[in-house]
Amino acid sequence: MGPTQRADSREHTLSRMIGLLEQAAAQGAKLVVFPELAFTTFFPRWILDGDELDVHFERSMPNPAVAPLFDRARALRVGFYVGYAELTPDGRRFNSAILVDCDGQIVSKYRKVHLPGSVEPRPGAKYQQLEKRYFGYGDLGFPAVRTDDAWAGAIMGMMICNDRRWPESWRVLGLQGVELVCVGYNSAAYDPNGGSTEDASLRTFHSTLVAQANAYMNATWAIAVAKAGDEDGSGLIGGSCIVDPNGCIVAQATTLADEVIVADIDLDLCRQGKDKMFNFAAHRRPDQYKVITERAGVVEPVVVD
C-alpha cells in the first residue's frame, strides 16, 4: 500500500483500500492483508496531542468510518487483516490488528508487543518515533486461531511491524502450530532512532530476511505487508512479500505505491518442517533453554565444569 499523507481524508484512504480489496478478489484472493495503521498516516512520527492525536484512533471496530470496508469484503466473500490505532472504552491506547473472516466477523485481535522508539521526542530530529508515547504494550499475547473452511482451516497468527524482528514472536506462534502469519508494517527508510548506519536498502533487506528466516524455522507461511513511499517527506520502505514455509519468496511487491500481489497458499507445505526438521516434540530441548531465561533483562551466565 502506498503512502497516506497526513492531510488525506479517511474517505480517500478507505476508497484506496476498497479498490485494492476488489483487485485482490478479482484475482481469486480469499484473504487480503493490509498494513499496520492502515487507515491513517504513520502518526507516531509527529508530536501530537488532544484532537490532533485522537483523530487517528478507532473507538470500536468496526465503526461507521470503516464500515464500508467490512461491507465490501463481506459482499465479495473475502476476509482481511488490518492494522489500526485502538482507543479502548477505558482510555487505553494500543497499536492493534484484527483478523476478519469472510462473513465480516472479527475472529482474532492482536495488540503490538514490541514497541520501538521512545516516550520523549529526540531533540533536533525532523521525524520522531514515538510509539512508546502513544501506545501501551500489547496485553493479548500472540494468539493463534484455527480458522474455518474458507481459509482451509488454517491456524493463523498476527504480528505488527517490529514484532517480526523478534524470534520470540514467531516461536510463540510456532509452538501453537501456526501455519500462516500476517504482519503489517510501517518501517522507516532510514534509522528512525538516529544515526546513518541504516538506509532503505539495508532496512528492506532486514525486513525480508526476518520473514524468510522465521517462516522457515517455524514451518509457516508468512504474509508481510508494508505501507510504503513518501509520507509527508518521511520515507517508508516497501518489500511486501509472501513467503512459504521453506523460506522462499513466492510473491513480492515491486513498487512503493498501491499494489496487489497474490499467491496460492498450500498449507501442506508446512508439513515438511513441522513433521521433520522442526518437529518441536521430537527435537526441541527446552530443558536446556532455561539457561538463557532472562531475569530483569539480564541473561544469567552458565558455568560448565
C-alpha positions in Angstrom: 0.0 0.0 0.0 1.4 3.4 -1.0 1.8 6.4 1.3 -1.0 8.1 3.2 -0.4 11.7 3.8 -1.4 13.5 7.0 -3.8 15.7 5.0 -5.6 12.7 3.3 -9.2 12.3 4.3 -10.4 9.0 5.8 -12.8 8.6 2.8 -9.9 8.9 0.4 -7.8 6.3 2.2 -10.7 3.9 2.6 -11.5 4.2 -1.1 -8.0 3.1 -1.9 -8.2 0.2 0.5 -11.5 -1.0 -1.0 -10.1 -0.7 -4.5 -7.1 -2.9 -3.5 -9.6 -5.4 -1.9 -11.6 -5.5 -5.1 -8.4 -6.1 -7.2 -7.4 -8.9 -5.0 -10.8 -10.5 -5.0 -10.9 -10.3 -8.9 -7.7 -12.4 -8.8 -9.3 -15.0 -6.6 -8.0 -13.9 -3.2 -9.9 -15.1 -0.1 -7.6 -13.2 2.4 -6.3 -9.7 2.0 -3.6 -8.3 4.2 -3.4 -4.6 4.8 -0.5 -2.8 6.6 0.0 -1.5 10.2 -2.1 1.6 10.9 -3.7 1.3 7.5 -6.4 3.9 7.9 -4.0 6.8 8.7 -0.6 8.2 8.1 2.1 6.8 10.4 1.3 9.5 13.0 3.9 8.4 15.7 6.5 10.4 13.7 4.7 13.6 14.9 4.4 15.2 18.3 0.6 15.3 18.7 -1.8 16.0 21.5 -5.6 16.4 22.0 -7.8 16.2 19.0 -4.8 16.1 16.6 -3.9 12.8 18.2 -7.3 11.4 18.9 -8.5 11.7 15.3 -6.1 8.8 14.4 -7.7 6.3 16.8 -10.7 3.9 16.4 -13.0 3.7 19.4 -14.6 0.5 18.1 -14.1 -1.9 15.3 -15.9 -1.8 13.0 -17.2 1.7 13.3 -19.1 3.9 10.8 -15.9 5.4 9.3 -14.5 1.9 8.3 -17.8 0.0 7.9 -17.6 0.3 4.0 -14.5 -1.9 4.0 -16.2 -4.5 6.1 -19.4 -4.3 3.9 -17.5 -4.7 0.6 -15.4 -7.5 1.9 -18.5 -9.4 3.1 -20.1 -8.9 -0.2 -17.1 -10.2 -2.0 -16.7 -13.1 0.5 -13.1 -12.0 1.2 -11.6 -11.8 4.7 -8.8 -9.5 5.7 -6.2 -8.5 8.3 -5.9 -4.8 9.0 -3.9 -2.7 11.5 -5.2 0.3 13.3 -4.8 2.6 16.3 -7.2 1.4 19.1 -8.6 3.6 21.9 -10.5 1.4 24.4 -13.6 2.5 26.4 -11.4 2.9 29.5 -8.9 5.1 27.7 -6.1 2.7 26.9 -4.3 3.0 23.5 -2.8 0.2 21.5 -1.3 -0.4 18.1 -3.7 -3.2 17.1 -4.7 -5.5 14.3 -7.7 -7.7 13.7 -8.4 -10.8 11.5 -11.8 -10.6 9.9 -13.4 -13.6 8.2 -15.4 -13.8 5.0 -18.6 -13.2 7.0 -17.3 -9.9 8.2 -16.8 -11.2 11.8 -13.7 -10.5 13.8 -12.1 -13.8 14.7 -9.0 -12.6 16.4 -7.4 -9.4 17.7 -3.7 -8.7 18.4 -2.0 -5.7 20.1 1.6 -4.9 19.3 4.0 -6.2 21.9 7.4 -4.9 20.8 7.1 -1.1 20.6 10.1 0.7 19.2 11.1 4.3 19.6 10.8 6.5 22.7 8.3 8.3 25.0 10.1 11.6 24.8 11.0 13.3 21.5 14.6 13.2 20.3 16.0 16.7 20.3 16.6 18.1 16.8 15.1 15.1 15.0 13.0 16.1 11.9 10.8 13.0 12.4 10.2 11.1 15.6 9.4 7.5 16.5 7.0 7.9 19.4 5.2 4.7 19.6 6.0 4.3 23.3 4.4 7.7 23.8 1.2 6.9 22.1 0.6 3.2 22.7 0.7 0.8 25.6 2.4 -2.6 25.3 0.1 -5.2 23.9 -1.6 -7.4 26.5 -3.2 -10.2 24.5 -0.1 -12.2 23.9 0.4 -13.9 20.5 -2.9 -15.8 19.9 -3.1 -18.4 17.1 -6.6 -19.3 16.0 -8.0 -22.2 13.9 -10.0 -20.6 11.1 -12.9 -22.0 9.1 -13.2 -23.8 5.7 -13.0 -20.5 3.8 -9.3 -20.5 4.7 -8.9 -24.3 4.7 -8.9 -24.4 8.5 -5.5 -22.7 8.7 -4.0 -22.0 12.1 -3.4 -18.2 11.8 -1.5 -15.7 13.9 -0.7 -12.0 13.7 2.2 -9.6 14.4 2.7 -5.9 13.8 5.9 -4.3 12.4 8.7 -4.5 15.0 7.3 -7.8 16.3 8.6 -9.5 13.2 12.2 -8.7 14.1 12.0 -10.7 17.4 12.3 -14.5 17.1 10.2 -14.9 20.3 7.1 -13.6 18.4 7.4 -16.3 15.8 8.3 -19.1 18.2 5.3 -18.5 20.5 3.1 -18.8 17.4 5.1 -21.7 16.1 4.6 -23.6 19.4 0.8 -23.2 18.8 1.2 -24.9 15.4 0.8 -21.7 13.3 0.5 -22.2 9.6 0.0 -18.6 8.4 1.3 -15.4 10.0 0.0 -12.0 8.9 2.3 -9.0 9.5 1.6 -5.4 8.7 4.3 -2.8 9.0 5.3 0.9 8.5 9.2 0.8 8.6 11.2 3.9 8.0 13.5 4.1 5.1 16.2 5.5 7.4 17.3 4.8 11.0 14.3 6.1 13.0 16.3 6.2 16.2 19.0 8.5 14.7 22.3 7.7 13.0 23.4 7.0 9.5 24.3 3.3 9.6 20.9 2.1 8.1 19.5 3.1 4.8 16.4 2.0 2.8 18.2 -0.9 1.1 19.5 -2.4 4.3 16.2 -1.9 6.2 14.4 -3.6 3.3 16.9 -6.5 3.4 16.4 -6.9 7.1 12.6 -6.8 6.7 12.7 -9.6 4.1 15.3 -11.6 6.0 13.3 -11.9 9.1 10.1 -13.0 7.2 12.1 -15.7 5.3 14.2 -17.0 8.2 11.3 -17.2 10.7 8.8 -18.6 8.3 11.4 -21.4 7.6 12.3 -22.0 11.3 8.6 -22.3 12.3 7.4 -24.0 9.1 4.8 -21.4 8.4 3.6 -19.2 5.6 4.2 -15.5 6.2 2.5 -12.5 4.6 4.3 -9.3 5.4 2.7 -6.1 4.0 4.1 -2.6 4.1 2.7 0.9 3.8 5.5 2.4 1.7 6.7 5.5 -0.1 7.0 9.2 0.9 4.6 10.2 3.6 4.9 14.0 4.1 8.6 13.8 3.3 9.3 10.8 5.5 10.3 7.6 3.6 8.8 4.2 4.3 10.3 1.0 2.9 8.3 -1.4 0.7 9.2 -5.0 0.2 5.7 -6.5 0.9 6.1 -10.3 0.3 4.5 -13.7 0.7 6.9 -16.3 2.0 6.4 -20.1 2.0 7.3 -22.5 4.8 10.7 -23.2 3.2 11.5 -19.5 3.5 11.1 -18.9 -0.3 9.5 -15.7 -1.5 6.6 -16.6 -3.8 5.4 -13.1 -4.5 6.9 -9.7 -3.8 5.9 -6.1 -4.4 8.0 -4.1 -6.9 6.9 -0.6 -6.2 6.2 1.9 -3.3 2.7 2.6 -4.5 -0.7 0.8 -4.1 0.0 -2.7 -5.5 -1.6 -6.1 -5.2 0.4 -9.3 -5.0 -1.3 -12.7 -4.9 -0.2 -16.3 -4.2 -1.8 -19.7 -3.7 -1.2 -20.9 -0.2 -0.8 -24.7 0.1 -0.9 -25.5 3.8 0.5 -28.9 3.2 3.9 -27.3 2.6 4.0 -26.7 6.3 4.3 -30.4 7.0 7.9 -30.9 5.8 9.1 -28.6 8.5 6.6 -29.3 11.2 6.9 -33.1 10.9 10.6 -33.4 10.2 13.3 -30.7 10.6 11.3 -28.6 13.1 9.2 -31.2 14.8 9.2 -29.5 18.1 8.0 -32.5 20.1 10.8 -34.7 18.8 13.7 -32.3 18.6 13.3 -29.3 20.9 15.2 -29.3 24.2 13.5 -26.8 26.5 15.3 -28.3 29.5 18.4 -26.7 28.1 16.9 -23.4 27.0 16.3 -22.5 30.7 19.9 -21.4 30.8 19.0 -18.3 28.8 16.0 -17.4 30.9 16.0 -13.7 31.5 15.9 -12.1 34.9 15.2 -8.3 34.7 16.6 -8.3 31.2 19.9 -9.9 32.1 20.9 -13.3 30.9 22.4 -15.4 33.7 25.8 -16.9 32.9 26.2 -20.6 32.8 29.3 -22.2 34.3 30.3 -25.6 32.9 32.8 -27.6 35.0 
